[in-house]
């Protein structure tokens, strides 16, 4: 879990300035760059992981691990923390614009 959160933080910390830099040229170019990187990542993942076959099961069986309130509360807390992080990343540029543009 720490590796995933660290990867999200690193990608946001590097992606925001890079996206702003590319977006200064053309805002659509930023979206095409993200789409291209996503396609490259999907290809890399599909080539590096083995084929996995899972037995068929019902939706109720798949959602059964969410029944304990501790699991659900941890997932809700993680959702709120991540939403808070992305909210800060969204508005930090506007808040610090006067201090950073000289």
Secondary structure by P-SEA (a helix, b strand, c coil): caaaaaaaaaaaaaaaaaaaaaaaacaaaaaaaaaaaaaaaaaaaaacccbbbbccccccccccccccaaaaaaaaaaaaaaaaaaaaaacccccccccccc
